[in-house]
Amino acid sequence: MSGLVAIAAIVFAALCIAGTVAVIVFVLKVLFWVVLFPIRLAFTLAFGILGVGFAAIVAPLVLVIGGIAIVGALLAALFAIVAPLLPVILLGLVGWAIYRASVGPSARGFAGS
């Protein structure tokens, strides 16, 4: 039974040491945070103001380039839809050309003269 008490005492001592180390680390973390907070705040404000100015300059350019990209994507989609129909369109044009070549001048009418 005394062995079990000894193991419990060792575990309790280890937990006390771990708790003490955790409290010391927490205090050091809070200390560094408090000391460095004004510097972090100054950089945040400075770069925040610069970021707003940069965004005001760059945003119109991004919108224009994005608009051009969207129009280009729509044209590519249109060409992708029309491309499989090109053989049918060309066949129709060849048929129309043969028809126009075979019809005499009198059948063309006044506009075709």
C-alpha positions as CSV (number, residue, x, y, z in Angstrom):
1,M,0.0,0.0,0.0
2,S,2.9,2.3,0.7
3,G,4.1,1.8,-2.9
4,L,0.7,3.1,-4.2
5,V,0.9,6.2,-1.9
6,A,4.5,6.8,-3.1
7,I,3.4,6.7,-6.8
8,A,0.5,9.0,-6.0
9,A,2.8,11.4,-4.3
10,I,5.2,11.4,-7.3
11,V,2.3,12.0,-9.7
12,F,1.0,14.8,-7.5
13,A,4.5,16.4,-7.4
14,A,4.8,16.1,-11.2
15,L,1.4,17.8,-11.7
16,C,2.3,20.6,-9.3
17,I,5.6,21.2,-11.2
18,A,3.7,21.1,-14.5
19,G,1.1,23.5,-13.2
20,T,3.8,25.9,-11.9
21,V,5.6,25.8,-15.3
22,A,2.3,26.5,-17.1
23,V,1.5,29.5,-14.9
24,I,5.0,30.9,-15.4
25,V,4.7,30.5,-19.2
26,F,1.3,32.1,-19.1
27,V,2.6,35.1,-17.2
28,L,5.5,35.5,-19.6
29,K,3.1,35.3,-22.5
30,V,0.9,38.0,-21.0
31,L,4.0,40.1,-20.3
32,F,5.2,40.0,-23.8
33,W,1.7,40.7,-25.2
34,V,1.4,43.8,-23.0
35,V,4.8,45.1,-23.8
36,L,4.5,44.5,-27.6
37,F,0.8,45.6,-27.9
38,P,1.5,49.3,-28.6
39,I,4.0,48.4,-31.4
40,R,1.5,46.0,-32.9
41,L,-1.3,48.6,-32.6
42,A,0.9,51.2,-34.3
43,F,1.8,48.9,-37.2
44,T,-1.8,47.8,-37.6
45,L,-3.0,51.4,-37.9
46,A,-0.2,52.5,-40.2
47,F,-0.6,49.5,-42.6
48,G,-4.3,49.7,-42.3
49,I,-4.4,53.3,-43.6
50,L,-1.8,52.4,-46.3
51,G,-3.9,49.4,-47.2
52,V,-7.0,51.4,-47.7
53,G,-5.1,53.8,-49.9
54,F,-3.6,51.0,-51.9
55,A,-7.0,49.3,-52.2
56,A,-8.5,52.6,-53.5
57,I,-5.9,52.7,-56.2
58,V,-5.9,49.0,-57.2
59,A,-9.6,48.2,-56.9
60,P,-10.6,49.9,-60.2
61,L,-7.8,48.2,-62.0
62,V,-8.9,44.8,-60.7
63,L,-12.5,45.5,-61.7
64,V,-11.5,46.5,-65.2
65,I,-9.3,43.5,-65.6
66,G,-11.9,41.2,-64.1
67,G,-14.5,42.6,-66.5
68,I,-12.3,42.0,-69.5
69,A,-11.6,38.4,-68.2
70,I,-15.4,37.8,-67.8
71,V,-16.1,39.1,-71.4
72,G,-13.2,36.9,-72.7
73,A,-14.6,33.9,-70.8
74,L,-18.1,34.5,-72.3
75,L,-16.6,34.7,-75.8
76,A,-14.7,31.5,-75.3
77,A,-17.9,29.8,-74.1
78,L,-19.7,31.1,-77.2
79,F,-17.0,29.8,-79.5
80,A,-17.0,26.5,-77.7
81,I,-20.7,26.2,-78.3
82,V,-20.5,27.3,-82.0
83,A,-17.4,25.3,-82.9
84,P,-19.1,21.9,-83.3
85,L,-21.6,23.6,-85.7
86,L,-18.9,24.9,-88.1
87,P,-19.0,21.8,-90.4
88,V,-22.8,22.1,-90.8
89,I,-22.5,25.9,-91.5
90,L,-19.8,25.3,-94.1
91,L,-21.8,22.6,-95.8
92,G,-24.8,25.0,-95.9
93,L,-22.5,27.8,-97.4
94,V,-21.2,25.3,-100.1
95,G,-24.8,24.4,-100.9
96,W,-25.8,28.0,-101.2
97,A,-22.8,28.8,-103.4
98,I,-23.7,25.9,-105.7
99,Y,-27.3,27.1,-105.8
100,R,-26.2,30.7,-106.6
101,A,-23.8,29.5,-109.3
102,S,-26.5,27.2,-111.0
103,V,-29.3,29.8,-111.0
104,G,-29.3,32.0,-114.2
105,P,-29.2,35.7,-114.2
106,S,-33.0,36.1,-114.8
107,A,-33.9,34.2,-111.6
108,R,-31.7,36.3,-109.4
109,G,-33.9,39.3,-109.8
110,F,-33.2,43.0,-109.9
111,A,-31.1,43.1,-106.7
112,G,-28.7,40.4,-107.9
113,S,-27.9,42.1,-111.3
